[in-house]
Amino acid sequence: MPHSHSPVPSDADMAKLIEEVQQAADELSTQLGQVIVGQHTVVEQLLMALFCRGHALLVGVPGLAKTLLISTIARTLSLGFSRIQFTPDLMPSDITGTEVIEEDRGTGKRNLRFVKGPVFANVILADEINRTPPKTQAALLEAMQEHQVTAAGYRHALPQPFFVLATQNPIEQEGTYPLPEAQLDRFMFMIQVDYPSAEEELEIVRRTTTRREVQIEHVLDAERVLKIQDLVREVPVADHVIRYTLRLVRATRQPVRGQDDQRPPFVQQYLSWGAGPRASQNLILAGKARAVLQGRTHVTPEDIKAVIHPVLRHRLITNFNAEADGISTDEVIDRLLKTIGVDDASNSAAMKSVIR
């Protein structure tokens, strides 16, 4: 949903704003470090998604503090937070809200009033999103894409900023409703949450088996988050970085009918479907956010390489060959990065026509 934009900042103003963002990110990391051990990459990717106005899907086995991480981020950001536990019997109105009949005792007239559901918050934790039927998943989809809820023909705007963080358990699939590709594509990132290292797990056990109270301080409010989101959009990107991004994404797609298949052999062998234009957009936006978090006013190919796994891993569909050979989408992305160079002259001419 569009909102009023501040004037384009000058180079000096942008540098100053980026420095403020860096300080805020350091403070956020300090506050989160009181509760969460390790997971620095996960935290960085969550912040990038937030600053890009994106949504994120966290995938990991139970017990890796996914829920705790998300709720702690909401506390440090001083934003409204709702947790929705997705279950097979959850109805769309349980998320979005519902119309109720109210009677005016003075006049005796009855009116419909909309009672807002838990989706009316800044940060939404959609816990185990694949455990609810498609009808309820679709209700969340409108909120994610349109930043609004429609009830009885009326549109109700959601608060800004609006950020959906969903969790999914990758090992227990019985009784679940896998998210369709169209809905997965709405998530900017699919973030892999891995087991902690031995030292990190030692610290986790130490912290969680004693009486220990932690006071989390607010670092950013809604107004400052919106300013950072505007700032990220203003970061310039050179054409050669955009062309490199497009080469990576377009190399995953099947050719248009009548054209030769110029995908790398391993892509032809292992992918049945590639990434769409939204992947290209999200790679550039994520690259901008990473540049800001690292104190830079421009995007480099290294930024694109750093964010390509969480952006692409849920947008590539592997085939039977990949399953038989034990090849994951992350491994396909790794090969893609080795195969496609930053300054691949053979593709430059073709990409110029794409940019234009």
N, C-alpha and C positions, 0 to 999 in steps of 0.2 A: 504494500500500500504506500503510495507516495506521501512524502511529508515535505515541509518547507526546507529548502536547502540554504545553507549559509553561503556567502560569496566565496568565490574561488580564492584560496589563500595564496599569498606571494611565496617565493622560495624561502625567504627568511622566516615567515610565519609558519610555513609547513615544517621547516626544520625544528622550530621551537615546539610545535604541536607534537611532532614525532618524539622529541625528547621527553615531553610530558607523558606520552603513551608508554615509552620505555620504563619510566619511573613507576607508572601505575602497574605495568606488567610485573615488574620486580616486586612491588608490594603485594600484588595478588599471589605471586609464587611463594612469598614469605608466609602469608596467611594460610594458604593451602598446605604448605609444608608442615604446619602445626598439626594437621589432621591426616594428610595423605603422605605416605612414604613413597618416594620415587615417582614413577609415571610422568616424568617431565615431558616426554613427547606427546602423551595424551593430553596433558594440560595445555601445551602450546597449540595443539590442533583444535581443541575446544575454544580457546581464545580467538584463533584465526576465524573459525566459523562464526562466532559471535560478532566479531568486528566486520564480517562480510555480510551480515544479515542472513546467514545461512542456518541450516539445521544439521544436526549430527546424529548418526546412529552408532552406538557403542556396542561392540560385539565381544563377548568374553565369557568364560565359564563362571559359574556362581562363586561368590566369595572374594572377588577382586576389587571390591569397594567401588563399583561403578555408581551405585545409587548414592553412596556417601560423597563421592567426588562431585557429582552434579549438585546435590543439595548444598554442599559447602561453597561451591562457586556462586550459587544464587545468594548465599548469605554475604559473601565478600562483595558482591556487586550491588547490594542494597536494592534488589529488585523483587517484585512479587513472584512467589514461587508456588507451584502446584504439583503435587505428585499424583499421577493417575495409574493405579494398578490395573493393567489390562487382564481381563478374564473372559472366558467363553460366553458368559451371560451379560456382558456389558453392552448397553444400548447406546446409540448415537447421542440421545438426549442426556445420558449420564455424563457425557463429556461436554457437550455444547451448552446445555441448559434446556429449559422447557417453559411452555406457557402455562400459567396457572390462573384459575378464575378467582377474582377477588370481588367481594361484595361491599359496597359502600353502605355502612350501617345507617347513615343519615338519609340517603335517598332510596336505598334498596336496589340501586342499579348494580349490575355485574359487569366487570371489565376484565379483559385478559391482560396479564402482566408477565413479562419475560423475566424469569429467574436465571441469572447467569450461572453457567457450569464452571467446572475447574479449569477449563481452557482459557478463561479470562484472567490470565496472569502473564508476567513477562517471561518467565522461564518455566517451561513445562517438562516434567520428567515423565515420559511415557514408558513405564516399566513393563518389560516383556511384551512389546507391541505386537509380536506375532502370536499372542495367545487369544486375541479377540477376532471375531468374524470380520470379513471384508466390509460389511455395511458400516461397522463402527470405525474401522480403519479409514474408510472413505470420508467420514465426518471430520476426522483429524486432518485429512488431506486438504480439504477446503480451507481450514484454518491456517495450515502451513503455507499454502500457495497464495491465498487471497488476503490473509490477515483479517478475516472477517468470518462471522457465523450467520447463516441465514435460517430464520425460524419464522414460520407462519407468513412467509413472504416478505419479512422485514430483515434488513441487514444490520448486524450489530458489529461495529468495529472493535478489534482487539487492541489492548494497550500496546504501546511501543516503548522500547524494543520488544520484539516477540521472537522467541527462540525455543525450538522443540529439540529436546535431547531424548532419544529413545534408546532403550537397551534391548538386547536380544541374546538369548543363550544359544550358542552354536551346536551344542551336543545333544540337547534333548528336544527332539522334533515331534514326538508323539502328541497328538491332540493340539497341534499348532496350525496356524494359517499363514503360510509364507507370504511375505509382502510381494505383490506383483512388481514387475520391473518398472512400470510407470510410476509407482509410488516410491520405490527405492531411488529413482532418479531425482525425486524432490529433495532428498537428503544431500547436502553439499559434500559431506564427508561420511565414509564408513570408517570408524576408528577402531583398530584392533587393540584390545586391552589384554596384555600378556601377563604371565606369572611374574612375580617379583624375583629379583636375584636373591641369593642366599643371605647376603648382608641386609638387604631390604626386608626380607621376611623376618629376620632376627629382630630388627627394629620394630616391625609391626607387632610381633608377639610381645615385646617389652611394653609397648605403649598401651596395647589393648587388654592386658591382663592385670592392670593396676588401676587404682582410683586416680583418675587424671581428668581435670576439667580444663577445657580450652576456650578462651574468649576470642571469637573471630571479629575482627574490625572491618567496617565497611570501607572499601577502597574507591569504587566508582558508583555513581548513581545513574538513573535512566538518561538524564540530560547529557552527561559526559559520554556515555556509551553511544548515544545518537551522534554526537560530534565526531567521535572516533570513526564511526561507520561512514560518515560523510568524508572524513579525511582519507580513508582507505581508497574511496572511489576517485580521489583527485591524484593519486600517485601515478605518474606517467609510465608507460611501457613502450619500449622501442619496438619498431616493426619486426626486427630480426628475432626478438623474443616471442612475439605473437606467431610468427611463421613457424618457429621451432615447436611451439605448443600445438599448432594446427597439424604439423607433420606427425607428431606423436599420436594425436587423437584420430586423425584420418587414416593412419596406418592400421587401425583396428577394425575399420568398417569394410563391409562387403562393397564391391564396386557397383556403380549404377549400371543398370541393364545396358548391354551393348559395349561397355568399356572393358578394357583388359584388367585382370586382377593383378594389381601391383603390390599387394600386401606382402610383407616378409613371409617366407615359407612357414615359420613356426606359428604365425598368426593364422594362416590358412589351415594349418594342421589342427590347432587347438581351440580356436574361437568360432562359435556359431553366430555370435552377434557382437558388434562393437559399440563404442560410445558415441552419443549424439552431440549436437552443438552445445547443450547445457554443460557438458564436461569441459569443453574449451573455455566457456565463460567462467566456470568455477575454478579452473586452473589459473587463469589470469587473476581473478579476484583473490584467490588464496595466496598467489605469489605476491600481490600487492600487500596483503595483510602481513605476510612473513617479512617483507622488506621493512614495513613500519615497525614491527616488533624488534627487528634487528637494527633499527636506527638509520635506515637508508631511505632516500627519496626516489629511488628507481628500482625496477625489478630486473633481476638477472636470470639467465637460464638455470643457475643453481637453485633459485627459489622454486622454479617449476619442477625440477627434479625432486626437491624436498617434499613437495605436496602431492606428487602424482599418484602415489599409492592410495592414500585415503580418498582421493577424488575419483580414481578409475576402478578400484577393486570391486565395487558393487555395480558398475556399469558394463562390465565385460561378462559375457555369458560363454562359459566353456562348454565343450562338446564331450562326446563319449571318449574320444581319443585322449583328451586331457585327463578325464577321470581314470581311464585305464592306465595311463602313464604316471598318475599321481601329480599332475601339473596344476598348480593353483593360479588364480588370476594375478597374484603378486609375482609369481615366477615369470608369467608372460610379460608383465610390466618391466621386470628386471631385464629381460632379453630385449625389450623394446628400447630401453635406455641405452643398451650397449650397441644396438643396431643403427639407431637414428642419431646422427650427429647434430650438434648445434648449428654448424655452418655447412649443411649438406647442399652443395652447389647444384646437384642434380635436381633438387626439388624446389630451388629458390624461384625459378621462373613460374612454375605451376602455382606456387603459393602466392606470388604477387597478384596473379589474377584472382585468387580467392579473396585476398584482402580488399581488392578494389571492388 
